[in-house]
């Protein structure tokens, strides 16, 4: 939680004079507040999601209280002496330790009458809390993890991959620009001026430990010559604000701890004075599961708050697989992040990415194995929708993340069962090892999707019934009716091991419902409706070898936010910049400064104004959709609205291409797992079929073709935010 997150709590404050009374023992002239003014609340996380046996607690008194008139208890034990004034004044804050697993009762009492209680539920620091049972096997990688000092973290202490928490100090060398182990007396320490205007040495305090079976790190500017920072003693180098960084990827992201985080030694962010935190399970190449990533966000941020105090705000940031996590935590667990800055983005892995990869593999197999020579290279590209033909084989190979089988000697685009550690290779599922680990997104997310009763494997929210591949190309005369019919007759689908089969594949109804209703497919109806978002990218749609990071996915996210919000005015796009923090590449630094202004403006807004309106009113005047025109001798910033089918300079420079499913008629939101079916209608086609061809079309689609104007067959409606899949019983997902 953060002070910015006024959507969820509006704590009363006591005056600085009142705090002084409490500390000095002098009596106050004011009356003792009413009992109803007394509040006790969890500051480091939600009260029902506490982990690790400790919690940062705030007591708001609602007025001035003489010293000795307040008593604070934890499970009946007096812990009043653990509470001190918060650094900003206005309340008492204490770190309550030694909590037992399960419910704990905290109580604040006024001697003149009145009390407030709070139940906090404590879970092990190793988790789980909301993500369901732990995955097994799970291999530790602490011995591979390189610390900020360049040494290795060392062996794990238990089956949860735990290590002792440690603190290291490094500094940025003004001589060579490298981070080096710090020792007192270093003469080449670089300096910086933070966002707050503080001139400080770039000495970084890096904390490393394990939470939720992940390796986490937190970094702030801090000179060890000063007092150790804590919630009451901020480091002069920390600007009071936090950035949570993420790593990308997805393929091979299962059954392991990971040996890297989203990088906390980010020079650009540290120079601004930001605290930076991340964890190995927030690298999607280690953990391709947004629910587990969100749980890790909640737990790691809790630890940061307990160590340093509540940040003014928290920004989630990351590229590619880091954007999944930023989007989905912001939408499904609002308040963890107050704003997000994402790059090369996707809304989620389950829909936009996997739908596109699966369709690419089907098309590639059809064009190269089933009907080679029937479509020209350009016709193949048009049917795929991609800006480059190379994206067809490239994305086909990317479907490995849903392919459970590895076959020695098979072509890359047909491979699967990717694992990130040699020790996992011998454990893989195969025909000769049916009980082996299934290295797929679905099996890694089995806590959500459940198991298929027939196979015992994870159920799949994947469907291509009724999809008319190449429909838009047919309608504009790019392929013939014969090609269209042959393609849709023979493209087929996948069996449970992603082998090609003649039949179209069908989604498991319960898996599809859960994907849609619980936010595994980004809804855009949750926290994202009122979260400041800046989405930037380099343009790769025309890359010759192909690339999954197509700009259409950026517009898909915007379309979902717009549907949930009625607008997307809190969503800003930028394309083609020089994305760094240096004079040569300044544009990412500019975005962080603009986000800082946006969030600070929100804090200064009026409490009486609805939150969503405050977000829009606070947006800096100079922050709007833009792109960079680099065709001339000087690059030029072009500020204009960006849209998937937009016009103008940016649309000309950075053309958006559709996915195969959108070529088949799917909406830009691209979040329909199983389409509703209707009989083929001649009015839907700009071409004329012969009677024999029409009969063929009806035979190809005996149940009907997709009616993309209607919602998914299985979705029942977004269940809302802060869902749990266990063990927490609060707000359990259906």
Protein Blocks (a to p, Z undefined) as FASTA:
>chain_A
ZZklmmloccddddfklmmmmmnopacfbdcddfklpccddfkbcfklcghhiacdddde
hiacdehiaccdeehiacklmpccdfkgoiacdddehiaehjdddddddfkgpcdddddd
dddfklpfknopaddddddfklmpccfkopafbjcfbfnopacdddddddddfklopacd
ddehiakbccdddfkopacddddddddddeehiacdddddddfkbccddfklccfklgoi
acddddedjehpahiabjadehjalfklmmnopacdddfklcfklogcfklmmmmmmmmm
mmmmmmnopafbdcdddehjlmmmmmmmmmmmghjambdcdehiafbfklmmmmmmmmmm
mmmmmmmmmmgokacfklmmmmnopabfklmmmmmmmmmmmccbdcehiafklgghiafb
fklmmmpccfklmmbccddfklmmmmmnopafklopacddddfehiaghklmmmnopacf
klmmmmmmmnopadfkopacfbdcdddfklmmmmmmnopacgklmmmlmcccddddddfk
lgmnopfkbfklmmmmmmmmmmmnopaklbccdehiacdfbfklmmlmmmmmmmmmmmmm
mmmmcfklcfklmmmmmpcfklccddddfkbmbdcdddddddfklgcjklmmmccdddfk
lmnopafklpafbdcdddddfklpcbdcdfklmmmmmmmmmnopcdfkbccfklgbjebe
hiaebjbfghpaZZ
